[in-house]
Amino acid sequence: MNSEPEPIPAAPAPEPVASSTSPVPVPVPVPGTPHRRRPRYSGKNPRRFEEKYKERDPSRYGDVVAKVLASGKTPAGTHRPILVAEILEVLAPKPGECAVDCTLGYGGHAQELLARLVPGGRLIGLDADPVELPKTEARLRGAGYGPDVFTAVRSNFAGLPKVLAGLGVKGADLVLADLGVSSMQLDDPVRGFTAKFSGPLDMRMNPGRGQSASAFLAAVKPAELVRLLAEYSDEPRADVLGESLAGRKVATTQELVEEIREVVGDMARDERETTVRRVFQALRIAVNDEFSALDTLLRQLPACLNPGGRVAVLTFHSGEDRRVKRAFSAGLEAGIYSSIAEEVLRPGPEERRANPRSSSAKLRWAVV
Ligand SMILES: C[S@@+](CC[C@H](N)C(=O)[O-])C[C@H]1O[C@@H](n2cnc3c(N)ncnc32)[C@H](O)[C@@H]1O
């Protein structure tokens, strides 16, 4: 991972990892992963993240990984790229072009793009996450993409113009942003993103920067939390939740779940769990300042694209989609974009069934 491209001999063009009809990546193992003692678990199937060592070692346990994928689940420690065929169609990557993946994640979309950019092209992959980025970089290197074609940069995508300038790149031909968090982040209890497992209430994409969700909750004023819950996750009970939760000292994800359940105790179970999900979403957006980063990216995008450049943004909730729609429409009206998506593209029933995490995805695109 660096911020300076290094010249090395050109790599051969590797095969794409997912077909257009089956957006499921074949995980490439991280080279040099040290051998660890197997964790023991009771029962037939592992439940906890750390017990799922077979899913996290696809080179040795390909059959286990295939079974998990067939059941519509995401193998632990991986991420399944969404709307791959549609993204490839709107971004139309060609050999020799320069692409930016603003949200590299597991590298599923990046690997598909890279396969179409060689020979002669390159992909710059950004991610704010210092935990997953080195693993993804190692995987893509292992798949045959050297620093001449692939550059991994740990950066918030709000800093895209600076990253491009630092690499001596004038503009990109295509830009992808697949917003939110990856399955690796969601499924690892240590990252504290999910209500499903107990872990420290952290939620930072970069755990080395800023405040954890626990510190944020302890410091936030009630009126501010009410506003964030209403604005960031359309929470109908923002008032009562914000007033009750602000200033609380909550160390773990499970403690927060309990606190939320206590506040909305009279609700039906399904509705209560939806409330839990919405509170987690609003906190995550606040802790990572996600909307400011997205607004900054959308404002800077046209200047980062070459003439004829294409951009695709994948969103997962209304707050994100509203921003992308507004920015693209304003750009079209101002003559900055020559065309934009008139309708959002969404995963079809087959993809939603195969990967339920794709269900809320919406894709918008624009061309300068
Ligand atoms: C949904 S995942 C991307 C998955 C990826 N497309 C793939 O195929 O594996 C989103 C990723 O974007 C990163 N991310 C989210 N917001 C970011 C930001 N403002 N700047 C940089 N990275 C960000 C997260 O850390 C996460 O790794």
The ligand as a Gaussian input file, in Angstrom:
#p B3LYP/6-31G(d) Opt

LIG

0 1
 C      -19.437000      -1.809000       0.564000
 S      -17.710000      -1.870000       0.856000
 C      -17.011000      -1.942000      -0.758000
 C      -16.918000      -3.343000      -1.283000
 C      -16.181000      -3.452000      -2.596000
 N      -16.876000      -2.786000      -3.666000
 C      -15.931000      -4.897000      -2.962000
 O      -16.264000      -5.322000      -4.066000
 O      -15.373000      -5.625000      -2.117000
 C      -17.383000      -0.223000       1.321000
 C      -15.919000       0.051000       1.644000
 O      -15.736000       1.453000       1.546000
 C      -14.957000       1.906000       2.598000
 N      -15.377000       3.301000       2.821000
 C      -16.583000       3.754000       3.212000
 N      -16.597000       5.102000       3.261000
 C      -15.367000       5.506000       2.873000
 C      -14.762000       6.788000       2.698000
 N      -15.418000       7.932000       2.959000
 N      -13.487000       6.830000       2.241000
 C      -12.809000       5.683000       1.969000
 N      -13.325000       4.444000       2.139000
 C      -14.581000       4.356000       2.578000
 C      -15.240000       0.974000       3.744000
 O      -14.154000       0.952000       4.635000
 C      -15.463000      -0.348000       3.017000
 O      -14.272000      -1.063000       2.929000

